[in-house]
Amino acid sequence: MTEQMKLPLEGLRVLDLTQVMAGPKCTMIMGDLGAEILKIEPPSGDYSRKMPPHFHKNDSAYYLALNRNKKSIIIDLKQEKGLNIFYDLVKKADAVVDNFRPGVTEKLKINYEILKNYNEKIIACSITGFGLDSPYANRPALDLIVQAMGGAMSFTGEPDRPPVRMGIPMGDLAAGIFAVIGILSALQARNSFGVGRKIDISMLDCQLALMTYRAQYYFLAGEIPKPIGSGHVSSIPIRAFKTKDDYLVIDSGGDQFWVKLCKALGIEELSDDPRFNSRQQRLKHKDEVMDILEKKFATKTREEWLKILSGAGVPHGPVNNLAEALSDTAVSHRKMVVETDRLGDPFKMIGNPIKMSGTPDKYISPPVLGQNTIEILHNTLNYSTDQIDALAKEGVVKTAEGQNDA
């Protein structure tokens, strides 16, 4: 492979102690970009491997969605010999990622303050619900909890309806993505200053960081957001509309797009109507605007309107279900549905959204539990076969088959 075709994080080694969602998403992104991800699992394995209802062989679809491009090694960190193996790996690693509750890394003796004694350049990233020093540090935190506490859930959904959780787990996913940014920033700083960093990622912090203009509206005007469905608080018309048979969305808040929309719908006279001829005026008369558009869109099917709107240059799109989204021509063109092999079976996954020149695709299916234990101990740490055999017999490490012999 030429230098121009190497993955950008090739040569980087990350020790992944995470399970379930936020942490595995973080390390999978880095693995997609070429980092060697050593997924360090307890003897029982990542508990998301058993998440119902769908499975491939012995592993759940939930686990499979978040763990490609990784190697699995089983180490019992509660045993002194297992802890020493981990320290040996730290000496040869660039970063460690965990999503334990605050205090657990100290209890296990794998917190940054200890790890930097083995490798002063190590970067240790902890993803927690509320932050390592939060007054809520000891509270359990899951996606739904931080979505609710972060405020977004209070204005997600339709008006006068109960609060709604976002359809994708943004409480988890935002933390995973911000963790990647933090780790890459720490790597850049290490290149400049020669030392590692401790990174403290709070899921709640990340939810608040996504508030952007809604928080600013509150700071400036005291405006507390309320649910507006698929609409927009500052721009009209932006919303989903029901056609004869299905839903589509438009975003014609800009005056130039409002004119195009009116022409496409055959209501040109409204583009110059003083009630509707500016963004500010449409906002004042939003109920009238929406009533007119609802009635108009109900006269044709979704496909009929999509053709009309496309030809008119109006920002629009169908409200796809997942099957429709995954089969979209643009999705196929961008290689966002990929196929690899897992245990002899064809295996589809969502592709890597980061497209970079000189960067080949890398899609290695998620490992079975302990699949790479012997490989990592032998190739990375230069442990002898006799050493590995002895550790396996003591239950400090295990192989893919779960046997205590290497």
Secondary structure in CASP SS format (residue, H / E / C, confidence):
PFRMAT SS
TARGET T0000
AUTHOR 0000-0000-0000
METHOD secondary structure of the structure
MODEL  1
M C 1.00
T C 1.00
E H 1.00
Q H 1.00
M H 1.00
K C 1.00
L C 1.00
P C 1.00
L C 1.00
E C 1.00
G C 1.00
L C 1.00
R E 1.00
V E 1.00
L E 1.00
D E 1.00
L C 1.00
T C 1.00
Q C 1.00
V C 1.00
M C 1.00
A H 1.00
G H 1.00
P H 1.00
K H 1.00
C H 1.00
T H 1.00
M H 1.00
I H 1.00
M H 1.00
G H 1.00
D H 1.00
L C 1.00
G C 1.00
A C 1.00
E E 1.00
I E 1.00
L E 1.00
K E 1.00
I E 1.00
E E 1.00
P C 1.00
P C 1.00
S C 1.00
G C 1.00
D C 1.00
Y H 1.00
S H 1.00
R H 1.00
K H 1.00
M C 1.00
P C 1.00
P C 1.00
H C 1.00
F E 1.00
H E 1.00
K C 1.00
N C 1.00
D E 1.00
S E 1.00
A H 1.00
Y H 1.00
Y H 1.00
L H 1.00
A C 1.00
L C 1.00
N C 1.00
R C 1.00
N C 1.00
K E 1.00
K E 1.00
S E 1.00
I E 1.00
I E 1.00
I E 1.00
D C 1.00
L C 1.00
K C 1.00
Q C 1.00
E H 1.00
K H 1.00
G H 1.00
L H 1.00
N H 1.00
I H 1.00
F H 1.00
Y H 1.00
D H 1.00
L H 1.00
V H 1.00
K H 1.00
K C 1.00
A C 1.00
D C 1.00
A E 1.00
V E 1.00
V E 1.00
D E 1.00
N C 1.00
F C 1.00
R C 1.00
P C 1.00
G C 1.00
V H 1.00
T H 1.00
E H 1.00
K H 1.00
L H 1.00
K C 1.00
I C 1.00
N C 1.00
Y H 1.00
E H 1.00
I H 1.00
L H 1.00
K C 1.00
N C 1.00
Y C 1.00
N C 1.00
E C 1.00
K C 1.00
I C 1.00
I E 1.00
A E 1.00
C E 1.00
S E 1.00
I E 1.00
T E 1.00
G C 1.00
F C 1.00
G C 1.00
L C 1.00
D C 1.00
S C 1.00
P C 1.00
Y C 1.00
A C 1.00
N C 1.00
R C 1.00
P C 1.00
A C 1.00
L C 1.00
D H 1.00
L H 1.00
I H 1.00
V H 1.00
Q H 1.00
A H 1.00
M H 1.00
G C 1.00
G C 1.00
A H 1.00
M H 1.00
S H 1.00
F H 1.00
T C 1.00
G C 1.00
E C 1.00
P C 1.00
D C 1.00
R C 1.00
P C 1.00
P C 1.00
V C 1.00
R C 1.00
M C 1.00
G C 1.00
I C 1.00
P C 1.00
M H 1.00
G H 1.00
D H 1.00
L H 1.00
A H 1.00
A H 1.00
G H 1.00
I H 1.00
F H 1.00
A H 1.00
V H 1.00
I H 1.00
G H 1.00
I H 1.00
L H 1.00
S H 1.00
A H 1.00
L H 1.00
Q H 1.00
A H 1.00
R H 1.00
N H 1.00
S H 1.00
F H 1.00
G C 1.00
V C 1.00
G C 1.00
R C 1.00
K E 1.00
I E 1.00
D E 1.00
I E 1.00
S E 1.00
M H 1.00
L H 1.00
D H 1.00
C H 1.00
Q H 1.00
L H 1.00
A H 1.00
L C 1.00
M C 1.00
T C 1.00
Y H 1.00
R H 1.00
A H 1.00
Q H 1.00
Y H 1.00
Y H 1.00
F H 1.00
L H 1.00
A H 1.00
G C 1.00
E C 1.00
I C 1.00
P C 1.00
K C 1.00
P C 1.00
I C 1.00
G C 1.00
S C 1.00
G C 1.00
H C 1.00
V C 1.00
S C 1.00
S C 1.00
I C 1.00
P C 1.00
I E 1.00
R E 1.00
A E 1.00
F E 1.00
K E 1.00
T C 1.00
K C 1.00
D C 1.00
D C 1.00
Y E 1.00
L E 1.00
V E 1.00
I E 1.00
D E 1.00
S C 1.00
G C 1.00
G C 1.00
D H 1.00
Q H 1.00
F H 1.00
W H 1.00
V H 1.00
K H 1.00
L H 1.00
C H 1.00
K H 1.00
A H 1.00
L H 1.00
G C 1.00
I C 1.00
E H 1.00
E H 1.00
L H 1.00
S H 1.00
D C 1.00
D C 1.00
P C 1.00
R C 1.00
F C 1.00
N C 1.00
S C 1.00
R H 1.00
Q H 1.00
Q H 1.00
R H 1.00
L H 1.00
K H 1.00
H C 1.00
K H 1.00
D H 1.00
E H 1.00
V H 1.00
M H 1.00
D H 1.00
I H 1.00
L H 1.00
E H 1.00
K H 1.00
K H 1.00
F H 1.00
A C 1.00
T C 1.00
K C 1.00
T C 1.00
R H 1.00
E H 1.00
E H 1.00
W H 1.00
L H 1.00
K H 1.00
I H 1.00
L H 1.00
S H 1.00
G H 1.00
A H 1.00
G C 1.00
V C 1.00
P C 1.00
H E 1.00
G E 1.00
P E 1.00
V C 1.00
N C 1.00
N C 1.00
L H 1.00
A H 1.00
E H 1.00
A H 1.00
L H 1.00
S C 1.00
D C 1.00
T H 1.00
A H 1.00
V H 1.00
S H 1.00
H H 1.00
R C 1.00
K C 1.00
M C 1.00
V E 1.00
V E 1.00
E E 1.00
T E 1.00
D E 1.00
R E 1.00
L C 1.00
G C 1.00
D E 1.00
P E 1.00
F E 1.00
K E 1.00
M E 1.00
I E 1.00
G C 1.00
N C 1.00
P C 1.00
I C 1.00
K C 1.00
M C 1.00
S C 1.00
G C 1.00
T C 1.00
P C 1.00
D C 1.00
K C 1.00
Y C 1.00
I C 1.00
S C 1.00
P C 1.00
P C 1.00
V C 1.00
L C 1.00
G C 1.00
Q C 1.00
N C 1.00
T H 1.00
I H 1.00
E H 1.00
I H 1.00
L H 1.00
H H 1.00
N H 1.00
T H 1.00
L C 1.00
N C 1.00
Y C 1.00
S C 1.00
T H 1.00
D H 1.00
Q H 1.00
I H 1.00
D H 1.00
A H 1.00
L H 1.00
A H 1.00
K H 1.00
E C 1.00
G C 1.00
V C 1.00
V E 1.00
K E 1.00
T C 1.00
A C 1.00
E C 1.00
G C 1.00
Q C 1.00
N C 1.00
D C 1.00
A C 1.00
END
